[in-house]
Amino acid sequence: MAMAAAAVAVVVAARPSSLALLSRHKPRRVFSPLAFSSSSSSARKLVLYSKPGCCLCDGLKEKLQAAFLLSGPDSLHDVVLQVRDITTNPDWEKAYQYEIPVLARVLSDGTEETLPRLSPRIGVELIQKKIAAALRQ
């Protein structure tokens, strides 16, 4: 299978917003909407909470970028990844300072559902499968 030259959209968010909702079972956090490009309104969306100098965050970003380029039944070519630097927003920093990297999917109502933590040792193909499965839910 030929590798598709998919454009992976990465948006760095640095706008303040407020933490509005926490759930015990499946953490959902509601932040004021940040602009995903209008062309991505039908695209599946993920948010990666990260910070500069975080080795685990950098490793996950690299693996995510590689997973987005893989073809096949679990293709992530239509997924928009937004990277949010938690040091730019006190609410994000408070919520995620001890948890990063945190990957969340954006639901149709704009809320975010935190995905299960991915092991730093997990392979790119398995990351693709796990994210595709989470986005199908």
QUIKA-V483651 format. One record per pair of residues at least 4 apart in sequence whose ideal C-beta (glycine too) atoms are under 7 Angstrom apart, sorted by the first residue. I is the first residue (numbers start at 1). J is the second residue. D is the distance in whole Angstrom. If there is no record, write none. Layout:
BEGIN
I;J;D, I;J;D
END
This chain:
BEGIN
1;71;5, 1;72;7, 3;69;6, 3;71;6, 4;71;6, 4;77;6, 6;68;6, 6;69;6, 6;77;4, 8;65;6, 8;68;5, 8;81;6, 9;37;7, 9;40;6, 9;80;5, 9;81;7, 10;81;5, 10;83;6, 11;36;7, 11;82;4, 12;83;5, 12;85;6, 13;34;5, 13;82;6, 13;84;4, 14;85;6, 14;88;4, 15;34;6, 16;89;5, 17;31;4, 17;32;4, 17;89;7, 17;91;6, 18;32;7, 18;91;6, 19;29;6, 19;91;4, 19;95;6, 20;30;4, 21;28;6, 21;29;6, 21;30;5, 21;111;7, 22;27;6, 22;29;7, 23;27;6, 23;28;5, 26;113;6, 27;114;4, 28;111;5, 28;112;6, 28;113;5, 29;95;6, 29;112;5, 30;110;7, 30;111;5, 33;110;6, 34;82;7, 36;40;5, 36;45;6, 36;80;6, 36;82;7, 40;80;5, 43;78;5, 43;79;7, 43;80;5, 44;78;6, 44;79;5, 44;135;5, 45;80;5, 45;82;7, 45;105;7, 45;106;4, 46;79;6, 46;81;5, 46;103;6, 46;104;7, 46;105;6, 47;82;5, 47;84;6, 47;104;5, 47;106;6, 47;112;6, 48;60;7, 48;61;7, 48;64;7, 48;81;6, 48;83;5, 48;84;7, 48;101;6, 48;103;5, 49;84;5, 49;86;5, 49;92;6, 49;96;5, 49;100;6, 49;101;7, 49;102;4, 50;54;6, 50;57;4, 50;61;7, 50;83;6, 50;85;6, 50;86;7, 50;100;6, 50;101;5, 51;57;7, 51;85;6, 51;86;5, 51;87;5, 51;100;6, 52;85;7, 54;58;7, 54;100;6, 54;101;7, 55;59;6, 56;60;6, 56;101;6, 56;120;6, 57;61;6, 57;100;6, 57;101;4, 58;62;7, 59;63;6, 59;120;6, 60;64;6, 60;101;5, 60;118;7, 61;65;6, 61;83;7, 62;66;7, 63;67;6, 63;124;5, 63;127;5, 64;68;6, 64;81;6, 64;127;7, 66;124;5, 67;76;6, 67;124;5, 67;127;5, 67;128;4, 67;131;7, 68;76;5, 68;77;7, 68;79;6, 70;75;7, 70;124;7, 70;125;7, 70;128;5, 71;75;6, 74;128;5, 74;129;5, 74;132;4, 76;128;6, 76;131;6, 76;132;6, 84;92;6, 86;92;4, 86;93;5, 86;96;5, 86;97;7, 86;100;6, 87;93;6, 89;93;7, 90;94;6, 91;95;6, 92;96;6, 93;97;5, 96;100;5, 96;102;5, 102;114;6, 103;115;5, 103;118;7, 104;112;4, 104;113;6, 104;114;5, 104;115;6, 105;112;7, 105;113;5, 105;115;6, 105;134;6, 105;135;6, 106;110;7, 106;112;6, 107;111;5, 107;113;6, 115;134;5, 118;122;5, 118;127;6, 118;130;7, 122;126;5, 122;127;6, 123;127;7, 124;128;7, 125;129;7, 126;130;6, 127;131;6, 128;132;6, 129;133;6, 130;134;6, 131;135;6, 132;136;7
END
